[in-house]
Amino acid sequence: MSLMKSLARVAAGVLVAKGMSTMMKNRNQTQTASGSDTRSRRSGGGLLDQITRGTQSGSQGSGGLGDLLGGLLGGNTGGTTAGSGRRYGGPNSTGASGGLGGILDQLTGGSQTSRTGQSGGGLGDLLGGLLGGTAAGSLANKGSQQQNDASFGELLNDSLSNGGEPEVAPTPEQNAVAGLMLRAMIQAAKADGKIDDAEKERLMGELGDLDDEERQFIREQMAAPVDAQALARDVPQGLGPQVYLMSVMAIDFDSQEEAQYLHQLAQALNLQPQMINQIHQEVGVQNLYS
């Protein structure tokens, strides 16, 4: 399957797990005197609150949790483009509307990077860097086409909505960016010095149909040392906020090491505190900076 589909599955699993976990933490805090552990408190709003409210209200639809995810994370991919039969994309597309993909496109301002992931150094250098030295060409080319008019966020929202491949095939560059986002999530999940069974389940539980090459890529990322600076060096210009957001999604905020990792990543990506706190609010977790 494409790396875009892999990213959508991991992101959905992580967000739902975090939403459920936070809901239980907040419920437990309400039952105690004051809930003094502020590390588990969220800033309010954001995707996690949407998931929590949808789950609590029982508004999952006939398809259960899958429908809930499609509605909340997939956002609105837009109307059918006249004459094309496609639900999004096109030369006049302004990017994804709503959902996780909408946040990612908003963070890049609808730039060309959001559409192709291209950066200086040529396609070979780009793919090799983003995928961390894996046999990049083969992985990035799976389920891809050479060009399209869709943004990264539109493709991700479509995969989130349908639980499968996006209707419009990603480019190799977009697949490589999806691989970069997976790297970022795995690095962040290991930021506290370990990756426990629950974290592995979040990252791998939805990836049942990986082939050998894809499994090797995931194994390499699981085994790689935690290194915020090394990850940041492979991030093309303009994609820093997106990579940081996906990293935040994979962290529970229950250790000082995780906060330190996010601070190191923010510095390595040259992101300002205001931008960092904005990203935290979009997800619905506590701010990193006061």
C-alpha positions in Angstrom: 0.0 0.0 0.0 1.1 3.6 -0.4 2.8 5.4 2.5 -0.1 7.9 2.4 -2.4 5.1 3.4 0.0 3.8 6.1 0.3 7.3 7.6 -3.5 7.7 7.6 -4.0 4.4 9.5 -1.3 5.2 12.1 -2.5 8.8 12.6 -6.1 7.6 13.1 -5.1 4.9 15.6 -2.9 7.3 17.5 -5.5 10.1 17.7 -8.3 7.8 18.8 -6.1 6.1 21.4 -5.0 9.5 22.8 -8.6 10.8 22.7 -9.8 7.8 24.7 -6.9 8.0 27.1 -7.3 11.7 27.8 -11.0 11.3 28.3 -10.4 8.7 31.0 -7.7 10.9 32.6 -10.0 13.9 32.7 -12.8 11.8 34.2 -10.5 10.5 36.9 -9.3 14.0 37.6 -12.8 15.2 38.1 -13.4 12.4 40.6 -10.3 13.5 42.7 -9.9 16.6 44.7 -8.2 18.9 42.2 -6.5 16.8 39.5 -3.0 18.1 40.4 -1.1 16.4 37.6 -1.3 19.2 35.0 0.7 17.2 32.5 -2.4 15.3 31.4 -4.6 18.4 31.0 -5.3 19.6 27.5 -5.6 23.2 26.3 -9.2 22.6 25.2 -10.5 22.4 21.6 -8.7 20.7 18.8 -9.0 17.3 17.3 -8.9 15.4 20.6 -11.9 17.2 21.9 -13.8 16.5 18.8 -13.1 12.8 19.1 -13.9 12.8 22.8 -17.2 14.7 22.3 -18.2 12.4 19.4 -17.5 9.3 21.4 -19.3 10.5 24.5 -22.4 11.5 22.6 -22.5 8.2 20.8 -22.6 9.9 17.4 -20.6 7.2 15.7 -23.2 6.4 13.0 -24.0 3.0 11.7 -20.4 2.3 10.9 -19.3 2.8 14.5 -15.9 4.2 15.2 -14.9 4.1 11.5 -17.6 6.5 10.6 -16.7 8.8 13.5 -13.1 8.9 12.4 -14.1 9.6 8.8 -16.2 12.5 9.9 -13.8 14.1 12.4 -10.4 13.4 11.0 -11.2 13.3 7.2 -12.8 16.7 7.2 -14.4 17.9 4.0 -12.6 16.9 0.8 -14.8 19.2 -1.2 -17.3 18.8 -4.1 -16.7 16.9 -7.3 -14.6 18.8 -9.8 -16.7 19.5 -12.9 -16.2 16.9 -15.5 -13.4 15.1 -13.6 -15.3 12.8 -11.3 -12.8 13.6 -8.6 -13.9 14.9 -5.2 -10.9 17.2 -4.6 -7.8 18.5 -6.2 -7.5 20.5 -9.4 -5.4 23.5 -10.3 -7.7 25.9 -8.4 -7.8 23.8 -5.2 -7.0 25.7 -2.0 -6.2 22.6 -0.1 -8.0 20.4 2.4 -11.0 21.7 4.3 -11.2 20.6 7.9 -9.9 17.5 9.5 -6.2 16.6 10.1 -5.4 17.3 6.5 -6.9 20.8 6.7 -4.6 21.6 9.7 -1.5 20.3 7.8 -2.4 22.3 4.7 -3.1 25.4 6.7 0.3 25.1 8.4 2.0 25.2 5.0 -0.2 28.0 3.7 -1.1 26.1 0.6 2.5 26.3 -0.7 3.9 24.2 -3.4 5.6 22.1 -0.7 2.2 21.0 0.5 1.4 19.7 -3.0 4.6 18.0 -4.0 6.9 17.9 -1.1 9.7 19.1 -3.4 12.8 20.8 -2.1 16.3 21.5 -3.5 18.7 18.7 -4.2 16.6 16.7 -6.7 14.1 13.9 -6.3 16.6 11.2 -5.4 18.1 13.3 -2.6 14.6 14.3 -1.4 13.3 10.8 -1.2 16.4 9.4 0.4 16.4 12.1 3.1 12.8 11.9 3.9 12.7 8.2 4.2 15.8 8.0 6.3 18.1 6.0 4.0 15.6 3.3 3.2 15.5 2.1 -0.5 13.5 5.3 -1.0 12.6 5.0 -4.7 10.7 1.8 -4.5 8.7 2.7 -1.4 7.8 6.1 -2.5 6.7 4.9 -5.9 4.2 2.3 -4.6 0.7 3.3 -5.4 1.9 6.6 -6.9 1.6 8.7 -10.0 4.2 11.1 -11.3 2.0 14.2 -10.8 -1.4 15.4 -9.5 -3.2 18.6 -8.6 -4.1 17.5 -5.0 -2.5 18.8 -1.8 -1.0 16.5 0.7 -3.8 17.3 3.2 -6.5 16.4 0.6 -5.0 13.0 0.0 -4.5 12.3 3.7 -8.1 13.4 4.5 -9.4 11.0 1.8 -7.4 8.1 3.2 -8.7 8.9 6.7 -12.3 9.1 5.5 -12.3 5.9 3.6 -9.8 3.9 5.6 -7.9 3.0 2.4 -6.0 4.5 -0.5 -6.9 8.1 -1.6 -9.0 8.4 -4.7 -6.2 10.4 -6.4 -2.9 8.6 -6.2 -0.1 10.5 -4.4 3.1 11.5 -6.2 6.4 9.8 -5.1 7.2 13.1 -3.3 3.9 13.0 -1.4 4.5 9.4 -0.4 8.0 10.4 0.8 6.5 13.2 2.9 4.1 10.7 4.4 7.1 8.5 5.2 8.7 11.5 6.9 5.5 12.0 9.0 5.7 8.3 10.1 9.3 8.8 11.1 8.4 11.8 13.1 5.6 9.9 15.0 7.8 6.9 15.7 10.7 9.2 17.0 8.3 11.1 19.2 6.8 7.9 20.6 10.3 6.8 21.7 11.1 10.2 23.2 10.8 9.1 26.8 13.4 6.5 26.3 11.2 3.5 25.6 8.3 2.4 23.4 5.9 0.3 25.3 3.3 -2.2 24.1 0.6 0.4 24.1 2.6 2.7 21.9 3.6 -0.1 19.6 -0.1 -0.9 19.2 -0.9 2.7 18.4 1.8 2.8 15.7 1.4 -0.7 14.3 -2.1 -2.0 15.2 -3.7 -0.7 12.0 -1.0 -1.8 9.6 -2.0 -5.4 8.9 -1.4 -5.5 5.2 2.2 -4.3 5.0 4.6 -6.0 2.6 8.2 -6.9 3.5 9.6 -3.7 2.3 7.2 -1.6 4.3 7.7 -3.7 7.4 11.5 -3.2 7.0 11.0 0.6 6.9 8.9 0.5 10.1 11.5 -1.8 11.8 14.3 0.6 10.9 12.4 3.6 12.3 11.6 1.6 15.5 15.3 0.7 15.9 16.7 4.2 15.1 18.1 6.3 17.9 16.0 9.2 19.1 17.6 12.3 17.4 15.6 15.4 16.9 18.4 17.2 15.1 18.8 14.3 12.6 15.1 14.3 11.9 15.0 18.1 11.4 17.9 17.9 8.9 15.8 15.8 6.6 12.8 18.1 6.7 12.4 20.2 3.5 11.8 23.9 4.0 8.2 24.7 4.7 7.3 21.3 6.3 8.6 21.9 9.8 5.2 22.8 11.3 3.7 19.7 9.8 6.4 17.4 11.1 6.1 19.0 14.5 2.3 18.5 14.6 2.6 14.8 13.8 5.2 14.5 16.5 2.9 16.0 19.1 0.2 13.5 18.2 2.4 10.6 19.2 3.3 11.9 22.6 1.3 11.4 25.9 2.8 14.3 27.9 3.5 12.1 30.9 7.2 12.5 31.2 9.8 15.4 31.2 11.7 13.6 28.5 8.9 14.0 26.0 8.6 17.8 26.7 12.4 18.1 26.3 12.3 16.2 23.0 9.6 18.5 21.6 11.6 21.6 22.7 14.7 20.2 21.0 12.7 19.4 17.8 11.1 22.9 17.8 14.5 24.5 18.1 16.0 22.3 15.4 13.1 23.2 13.0 13.5 26.9 13.9 9.9 27.1 15.0 8.9 30.0 17.2 7.0 29.4 20.5 3.9 31.1 19.2 3.7 28.7 16.3 4.4 25.7 18.6 1.6 26.7 21.0 -0.8 27.1 18.0 0.0 23.6 16.9 -0.7 22.2 20.3 -4.0 24.0 20.4 -5.0 22.6 17.0 -4.4 19.0 18.3 -5.9 19.8 21.7 -3.0 19.3 24.1 -1.3 21.5 26.6 1.0 24.3 25.4 4.7 23.7 25.5 5.6 27.3 26.3 3.9 29.7 28.8 
